[in-house]
Amino acid sequence: MAAHAATPAPIIPLQELYRIYTSIAPKPGVPVPLSAFNMSQRETERVFSAYDEDYHISRYFHFHDKHGDMYSINGETATHVVIDPDIRLVL
């Protein structure tokens, strides 16, 4: 039996997360603050960490550590995210 608990499933569907990203980002490929998703810190870390653990999805997420509110995404510090437009291929 594994000593660690499985990461809970994200509480926001990927399609909705991408919709929010595209409504925040001035154009595709521009990093947006994780705080702009208007979730609590815990929820933001949980949602993005869960998607970051999925190999087929994580390659479309690009986290940046700039100035701003800091979050821990799978143990890595991040303040901003870019969601690659090609994610639409898996939606």
LINMO-V957159 format. One record per pair of residues at least 12 apart in sequence whose ideal C-beta (glycine too) atoms are under 10 Angstrom apart, sorted by the first residue. I is the first residue (numbers start at 1). J is the second residue. D is the distance in Angstrom with one decimal. If there is no record, write none. Layout:
i = <I	I>
j = <J	J>
d = <D	D>
This chain:
i = <6	6	7	7	7	7	7	7	7	7	8	8	8	8	9	9	9	10	10	10	10	10	10	10	10	10	10	11	11	11	11	11	12	12	12	12	12	12	12	12	12	13	14	14	14	14	14	14	14	14	14	14	15	15	15	15	17	17	17	17	17	17	17	17	17	17	17	18	18	18	18	18	18	18	18	19	20	20	20	20	20	20	21	21	21	21	21	21	21	21	22	22	22	23	24	24	24	24	25	25	25	25	28	28	28	28	28	29	29	29	29	29	30	30	31	31	31	31	31	31	31	31	31	31	31	32	32	32	32	32	32	33	33	33	33	33	33	33	33	33	33	34	34	34	34	34	34	34	34	34	34	34	34	34	35	35	35	35	35	35	36	36	36	36	37	39	41	41	41	41	42	44	44	44	44	44	44	45	45	45	45	45	46	47	48	48	48	48	48	48	48	48	49	49	49	49	49	49	49	50	50	51	51	51	51	51	52	52	52	52	52	53	53	54	56	56	57	57	57	57	58	58	59	59	59	59	60	60	60	60	60	60	60	60	60	60	61	61	61	61	61	61	61	62	62	62	62	62	62	63	63	63	63	63	63	63	64	64	64	64	64	64	65	65	65	65	66	66	66	67	67	68>
j = <50	53	46	49	50	51	52	53	54	74	46	47	49	50	46	47	50	43	46	47	48	49	50	51	53	54	57	39	43	46	47	50	37	39	43	44	46	47	48	50	51	91	47	50	51	54	57	60	83	87	90	91	87	88	90	91	37	39	47	48	51	57	61	81	83	87	91	60	83	84	85	87	88	90	91	91	32	36	37	38	39	83	36	37	61	81	82	83	85	87	83	85	88	36	36	37	38	81	81	82	83	85	82	83	84	85	86	62	82	83	84	85	80	82	62	63	64	66	68	78	79	80	81	82	83	64	79	80	81	82	83	64	66	67	68	69	71	78	79	80	81	47	48	63	64	68	69	70	71	73	78	79	80	81	68	69	70	71	79	80	68	69	80	81	81	71	69	70	71	72	71	69	71	72	73	78	81	71	72	73	74	78	73	73	61	63	71	72	73	74	78	81	71	72	73	74	75	76	78	73	74	73	74	81	83	87	73	74	76	78	81	73	74	90	89	90	83	87	90	91	73	74	84	86	87	90	82	83	84	85	86	87	88	89	90	91	73	78	81	82	83	84	87	78	80	81	82	83	84	76	77	78	79	80	81	82	77	78	79	80	81	82	77	78	79	80	78	79	80	79	80	80>
d = <9.9	9.7	7.9	6.6	5.2	10.0	9.5	5.8	9.6	8.9	6.8	9.8	9.8	6.9	9.6	9.7	6.4	9.4	7.2	4.6	8.3	8.8	4.3	6.0	9.9	9.2	9.6	8.9	7.0	7.4	6.5	8.8	8.5	7.8	8.3	10.0	9.7	5.5	9.9	9.7	9.4	9.1	9.7	10.0	6.7	9.1	6.6	9.3	9.3	7.5	7.6	6.4	9.3	9.1	9.8	5.0	7.7	9.9	7.0	8.5	7.4	9.9	9.6	9.7	7.5	9.3	10.0	8.7	5.7	9.8	8.8	5.8	7.5	9.9	6.6	9.6	9.2	8.4	5.9	8.3	9.5	9.4	8.9	7.9	9.7	7.4	8.4	4.6	9.7	9.0	8.1	8.4	9.9	9.6	4.9	7.5	9.5	9.9	9.5	7.8	8.1	9.8	8.3	8.6	8.0	4.6	9.7	8.9	5.9	9.3	7.7	7.6	9.1	6.9	7.7	8.7	4.9	7.0	9.8	9.8	8.4	3.7	6.6	5.1	9.9	9.7	10.0	6.1	6.4	7.6	8.6	9.6	8.3	9.6	5.0	6.7	9.6	9.9	6.3	5.5	8.4	9.6	6.9	8.3	9.6	7.9	6.8	8.8	5.1	8.2	6.4	6.4	6.5	5.9	6.6	4.4	9.7	8.2	8.1	9.3	9.4	9.5	8.9	9.4	8.6	10.0	7.5	9.1	6.4	8.9	9.6	8.9	5.5	9.7	8.6	9.5	9.7	5.2	5.5	6.4	8.8	9.1	9.8	9.5	7.2	7.7	7.2	9.6	4.9	8.4	7.5	6.8	9.0	7.8	5.3	4.8	8.6	9.4	9.9	9.8	9.2	9.2	10.0	9.9	9.3	9.8	5.6	5.1	8.5	9.2	9.7	9.8	6.6	9.6	9.9	6.3	9.7	7.4	6.6	9.9	10.0	9.1	7.7	8.9	8.9	9.6	9.0	5.9	4.2	8.5	6.3	3.9	9.2	8.7	7.5	10.0	8.5	9.5	6.1	7.6	6.0	7.6	8.2	9.6	8.9	6.8	4.3	7.8	6.9	6.8	8.7	3.8	8.3	7.1	5.4	8.2	9.9	6.6	6.5	4.2	7.2	7.3	5.1	5.8	5.8	7.9	9.0	5.0	5.4	6.9	9.4	6.8>
